[in-house]
Amino acid sequence: MIFITAKFRVRPEHAEQWPEISAAFTEATRAEPGCLWFDWSRSLDDPAEYVLVEAFRDDEAGAAHVRSDHFRTACRTLPPYLAETPRIVNTTIEQEGWSELGEMAVPEQG
């Protein structure tokens, strides 16, 4: 799978509205057949920074995402809300989903 983490520093005056500003892009991406997940989180240290964790099934799914109309639209419409160019880590890994963090295993509850 292609695993991507990106940091988006939003202009402070738009930070509270970022989930709504990026909603159409998020929903369209999540609906792609090759999207495994596309999840936003907000930094605890910087309220104007959002972290996007996303994964796509394979290279073909990643390429389809970048060629999509909603990706091209986001590239045009989202930058005016940003304080800087997003930073990204992008890698391909031999895995199909999340693994458990065994060092913090939670005992069966029941």
ABEGO torsion letter per residue (X at the ends): XBBBBBBBBBBAAAAAAAAAAAAAAAAAAAABAABABBBBBBBAABAABBBBBBBBABAAAAAAAAABAAAAAAAAAAAAABABBBBBBBBBBBBABBBBBAAABBBBBX
